[in-house]
Amino acid sequence: MSSGGQPSSSSSSSQYPVLCASFNQDNSGFAISTRDGFKIFDSNTGRLCYERAVGAFIVVEMLYSSSLLAIVGGGEQPSLSPRRLCLFNTTTGTALRELNFLTSVLAVRLNKKRLVVVLQKKTYIYDSNTLTILDAIDTVPNVKGLCAFSPSLDGCFLALPSSTTKGSVLVYNVMELHSHCEIDAHHSPLAAIAMSFNGMYIATASEQGTIIRVHLVSEATKSYSFRRGTYPSTIFSLSFGPSTQLPDILVALSSSGSIHVFSLGLAINQRGRRSNSFLGSLLPDSVNDAFDPAHHRVLHNAVPAGVKSNVVVRKVDKIADTGLSEAVACRATLSVITFNGHFLEYTVNINTQNESKWSLESEFNLLAVVSGEEQHFQLV
């Protein structure tokens, strides 16, 4: 999902043709913006569903597959101010409502009940239907618009940085309008955050990018730690699997161009065999707190190194493992948007014998798509 959460999906750097990119809440569609306008795509077929060429936008957020978009201009013309949020109807091509702010809008998240608007030092919570302001949260300077949001109405949480010097996270209950907890996740400031769809888990990465941590929101505890690598790397994107219960996997995409898949299900089973308590005891903050490398799968050179990209886990299928009578294998479908204008879809098969196989299923150029045409994916 909008992808749940990483730094603001917009990019003001002119080095990228794509200025912002985001998936909708169930990852069935995605939006991108260029300096010419924005486009909405179907994730399954690659079909361009809607486009509007009216100038640059730094935020384009979908509400599932409805006609409602939340859009924020890039400021390159007076009518597209970065301080104005527009709720836009793609069916009529008209603005429904506009909200104006004193400073630039850095990120927007929404579901059927709540609209969240992230500014550098303040975050606003609105009723999605009436646009009544429900709360205003004072935050530490959040220049990247870093946030994570769980769109499920049963566990709707918002995560924001709570420190500029260390990796602390404020978790806020968006439906009940109160602070839920604060989690000290890392020694270094945060670079990426993601929440599971149901709000049960939150994943964090610091600016060092060597350790990915998963926290149980209800208990504000660190449940798992996974080592991405030894050398620092920027985590561009984090995404949980779409399960409404415990996500099977967590995926990270780093500035090295690698995609990392961490098997949460296998980690739970291993922890369960070693401990009588579910989720086990807390792990120390040391280089040895990472799980066995068997829970970590990596695809190098998945995208060009250094190119900002967003990844989501679109689906996870359980399939019978013919090698073992009672074993179950996991097939995950991962979708990637690169800010240099490409869409890629990978699958990774992971079996219970700790073996994995990657496959690039499709790739196409987002900037060359013609409206209304379904993409004939090209294998690379």
C-alpha positions in Angstrom: 0.0 0.0 0.0 1.0 3.4 -0.3 3.2 1.4 0.5 2.3 1.5 3.6 5.0 3.6 4.4 8.3 4.9 3.5 9.6 8.4 3.2 7.3 10.7 1.2 6.9 9.1 -2.2 7.6 12.4 -3.9 11.0 13.5 -5.3 11.8 17.1 -6.0 15.1 16.1 -7.7 15.1 16.7 -11.5 17.2 13.6 -12.1 14.1 11.5 -12.1 11.3 11.7 -14.7 8.9 10.3 -12.0 8.2 12.8 -9.3 6.0 10.6 -7.1 4.8 7.0 -7.1 2.4 5.2 -4.8 0.3 2.0 -4.7 -3.3 2.1 -3.4 -4.4 0.5 -0.2 -4.7 -3.1 -1.5 -2.0 -2.7 -4.2 -4.4 -3.3 -7.0 -3.6 0.0 -8.6 -0.8 2.6 -8.5 -0.3 6.3 -9.4 2.7 8.2 -10.8 3.3 11.8 -11.5 5.7 13.4 -14.0 6.3 17.1 -14.8 3.5 16.9 -17.3 0.7 15.4 -15.1 -0.3 12.1 -13.4 -1.3 8.6 -14.4 -3.3 5.8 -12.8 -2.5 2.2 -13.6 -4.0 -1.2 -12.9 -1.4 -3.3 -11.2 -2.6 -6.6 -12.6 -2.7 -5.7 -16.3 -0.5 -2.6 -16.5 -3.5 -0.8 -18.2 -3.4 3.0 -18.0 -6.8 3.7 -16.4 -6.6 7.5 -16.2 -4.3 10.4 -17.0 -4.4 14.1 -16.7 -1.8 16.4 -18.2 -2.0 19.6 -16.2 1.4 20.0 -14.7 3.7 18.5 -12.0 2.3 16.9 -8.8 4.3 15.8 -5.7 1.5 13.7 -4.1 -1.0 11.5 -5.9 -2.8 9.1 -3.5 -5.7 6.7 -4.5 -8.6 5.5 -2.3 -8.6 1.9 -3.3 -9.9 1.8 -6.9 -12.5 4.5 -6.5 -12.7 7.7 -8.5 -11.3 9.8 -5.6 -7.7 11.0 -5.6 -5.8 13.2 -3.1 -3.4 15.3 -5.1 -0.9 18.0 -4.3 0.8 20.2 -6.9 4.5 20.6 -7.4 4.5 24.4 -7.2 5.8 25.0 -10.7 2.7 27.1 -11.5 0.5 29.1 -9.1 -2.6 26.9 -9.5 -0.6 23.8 -8.3 0.6 25.0 -4.9 2.4 22.4 -2.7 0.5 23.9 0.2 -2.9 22.9 -1.3 -4.4 19.5 -1.1 -7.1 18.8 -3.6 -9.6 15.9 -3.4 -10.2 15.2 -7.1 -12.9 13.1 -8.9 -11.5 11.3 -11.9 -15.0 10.5 -13.2 -16.0 14.1 -13.5 -12.5 15.6 -13.8 -13.3 18.2 -11.1 -12.1 19.1 -7.7 -14.4 18.1 -4.9 -12.8 20.0 -2.1 -9.5 21.8 -1.3 -7.6 22.2 1.9 -4.9 24.9 2.3 -2.0 24.8 4.7 0.7 27.2 5.8 3.6 24.9 4.7 4.0 22.3 2.0 2.2 19.0 2.2 4.8 16.3 2.3 2.6 13.1 2.4 -1.0 12.1 2.4 -2.6 8.8 3.5 -6.3 7.9 3.6 -8.9 5.2 4.0 -12.7 5.2 4.0 -12.9 6.9 7.4 -9.7 9.0 7.8 -7.5 11.4 5.8 -4.0 12.1 7.1 -2.0 15.1 5.9 1.7 15.2 6.9 3.6 18.6 7.0 7.1 19.2 8.2 6.2 19.9 11.8 2.5 19.0 12.1 0.2 16.2 11.0 -3.5 16.7 10.6 -6.2 14.0 10.9 -9.5 14.6 9.1 -12.8 12.7 8.8 -12.6 11.5 5.1 -16.3 12.0 4.5 -17.0 15.4 6.0 -13.4 16.8 6.0 -13.9 17.8 9.6 -10.5 18.2 11.3 -10.3 15.7 14.2 -6.8 16.3 15.5 -3.5 18.1 14.9 -0.3 16.3 16.0 2.8 18.4 16.7 5.8 16.4 15.4 9.6 16.7 15.3 10.9 18.2 12.0 9.9 15.5 9.4 11.5 17.0 6.2 11.0 13.8 4.2 7.4 13.3 5.1 8.2 9.9 6.6 5.1 8.1 7.7 3.3 4.7 7.7 -0.4 4.0 7.7 -2.5 0.9 8.2 -5.7 1.4 6.2 -7.8 -1.3 8.0 -10.6 0.2 10.0 -10.2 -2.4 12.7 -6.6 -1.5 13.4 -6.0 1.9 11.9 -2.6 3.3 13.1 -0.3 6.0 11.9 3.4 5.9 12.5 5.6 9.0 12.5 9.2 9.8 13.5 9.4 11.0 17.1 13.1 12.0 17.1 15.6 13.6 14.8 18.6 12.0 16.5 17.6 8.4 16.9 15.2 5.9 15.4 12.1 6.4 17.5 8.5 6.0 16.2 5.3 7.5 17.5 2.3 5.2 16.9 -1.0 7.0 16.8 -4.5 5.4 16.9 -6.2 7.2 14.0 -9.7 6.0 14.8 -9.7 6.6 18.5 -7.5 9.8 18.1 -4.9 9.2 20.7 -1.2 8.3 21.0 -0.9 4.5 21.3 2.8 4.1 22.1 6.4 5.1 21.3 8.9 2.6 20.1 12.7 3.1 20.3 13.6 1.1 17.2 17.2 2.2 16.2 20.1 4.2 17.4 20.2 6.2 14.1 17.3 8.3 12.7 14.7 6.5 10.7 14.9 6.1 6.9 11.8 3.9 6.2 8.7 2.7 8.0 5.9 0.3 7.0 2.8 -1.1 8.7 1.0 -4.3 8.1 -2.5 -3.9 6.6 -4.2 -4.7 9.9 -2.0 -2.5 12.0 -0.6 -5.3 14.1 3.1 -5.0 13.0 5.4 -2.1 12.1 8.7 -2.5 10.3 11.5 0.1 10.6 14.9 0.8 9.1 17.4 3.5 10.1 19.7 5.6 8.0 22.3 2.9 8.4 20.1 0.4 6.7 21.9 -2.7 8.0 19.1 -4.0 10.3 15.4 -4.2 9.6 13.3 -4.5 12.8 9.7 -5.7 13.1 7.6 -4.6 16.1 4.4 -5.8 17.6 2.3 -2.7 17.9 0.0 -3.9 20.6 2.9 -4.4 23.0 5.3 -1.8 21.6 8.0 -4.5 21.6 10.6 -5.5 19.1 9.6 -8.9 17.8 12.2 -9.7 15.2 15.4 -8.3 13.8 16.8 -9.1 10.3 20.2 -8.2 9.0 20.0 -6.7 5.5 23.8 -6.5 5.1 27.0 -5.5 6.6 27.6 -2.2 4.8 25.3 0.8 5.1 22.6 1.3 2.4 19.6 3.5 2.1 16.3 1.6 2.4 14.0 3.2 -0.2 11.0 1.0 0.6 9.5 -1.5 3.0 6.4 -3.7 2.5 4.6 -6.4 4.4 2.8 -9.3 2.7 -1.0 -8.7 2.4 -2.2 -11.2 4.9 -4.9 -10.0 7.3 -3.3 -12.0 10.1 0.4 -12.4 10.4 2.2 -11.4 7.2 4.2 -14.2 5.7 7.0 -12.0 4.4 8.5 -8.5 4.7 10.3 -7.0 1.7 12.9 -4.2 1.5 14.4 -2.4 -1.5 17.7 -0.7 -0.9 19.8 1.9 -2.8 22.2 -0.9 -3.9 19.4 -2.0 -6.3 18.7 -5.2 -4.3 15.4 -6.6 -3.1 15.5 -8.4 0.2 12.8 -10.8 1.3 12.5 -11.8 5.0 10.4 -14.8 6.0 8.4 -13.9 9.0 6.5 -17.2 9.0 9.7 -19.3 9.2 11.0 -17.0 11.9 7.9 -17.5 14.0 8.2 -21.3 13.6 11.8 -21.2 14.6 11.1 -19.0 17.6 8.2 -21.2 18.6 10.4 -24.2 18.7 12.9 -22.4 21.0 10.4 -20.7 23.3 7.1 -21.5 24.9 5.9 -17.9 24.4 4.7 -16.5 21.1 7.0 -13.9 19.7 9.6 -15.0 22.3 11.8 -12.6 24.2 13.3 -9.3 23.1 16.5 -9.4 21.2 19.6 -7.4 22.2 20.7 -4.4 20.1 23.8 -6.1 18.7 25.1 -7.4 15.4 24.1 -10.9 16.6 20.4 -10.0 17.1 19.6 -10.9 13.5 17.8 -14.1 12.7 19.5 -17.0 10.8 20.3 -16.1 7.2 17.9 -18.8 6.2 15.1 -16.3 6.7 16.7 -13.8 4.3 16.5 -13.9 0.5 18.1 -11.3 -1.7 17.9 -10.5 -5.4 20.8 -8.4 -6.5 20.5 -5.9 -9.4 16.7 -6.0 -9.3 16.7 -2.3 -10.2 19.5 0.1 -11.1 21.6 1.0 -8.1 20.9 4.4 -6.7 17.6 4.8 -8.4 14.8 5.5 -6.0 12.1 2.8 -6.2 9.0 1.6 -4.4 8.2 -2.1 -3.8 5.1 -3.8 -2.6 4.1 -7.4 -1.9 1.0 -7.7 -4.1 0.1 -11.3 -3.2 1.4 -14.3 -1.4 0.2 -17.8 -2.5 0.7 -21.0 -0.5 1.4 -24.0 -2.7 2.0 -27.6 -1.9 5.6 -28.5 -1.7 6.0 -31.8 -3.5 9.4 -32.4 -1.9 7.9 -32.9 1.6 4.5 -34.4 2.3 3.4 -31.8 4.9 5.5 -28.8 3.8 4.0 -25.7 2.3 5.9 -23.4 -0.1 5.3 -19.6 -0.5 5.1 -17.8 -3.8 5.3 -14.0 -3.5 4.5 -11.6 -6.2 6.4 -8.3 -5.9 5.7 -5.1 -7.9 8.3 -2.4 -8.2 8.0 1.2 -9.5 11.3 2.9 -10.3 11.5 6.7 -10.4 13.3 6.5 -13.7 9.9 5.3 -15.1 9.7 1.5 -15.1 7.3 -1.0 -13.7 8.7 -4.5 -12.8 7.0 -7.6 -11.5 9.0 -10.3 -9.8 8.0 -13.6 -8.2 10.0 -15.5 -5.6 9.3 -19.0 -4.5 10.4 -20.0 -1.1 10.1 -23.6 0.2 10.4 -25.0 3.7 13.9 -26.4 2.8 15.2 -22.8 2.7 15.5 -22.8 -1.1 14.3 -19.9 -3.2 13.9 -19.1 -6.9 13.5 -15.6 -8.4 11.8 -14.7 -11.7 11.3 -11.5 -13.5 7.8 -11.9 -14.9 7.3 -8.6 -16.6 8.7 -5.1 -17.2 7.4 -2.1 -19.1 8.1 1.7 -19.5 5.5 3.7 -17.6 6.2 6.8 -19.5 5.4 5.2 -22.9 2.0 3.7 -22.1 -0.9 4.7 -24.3 -4.2 5.3 -22.5 -6.7 2.4 -22.5 -4.3 -0.2 -23.8 -3.4 -3.3 -21.8 0.3 -3.9 -21.6 1.9 -6.9 -23.3 4.6 -7.4 -20.7 8.1 -7.8 -22.0 10.3 -10.3 -20.3 13.9 -9.1 -19.9 
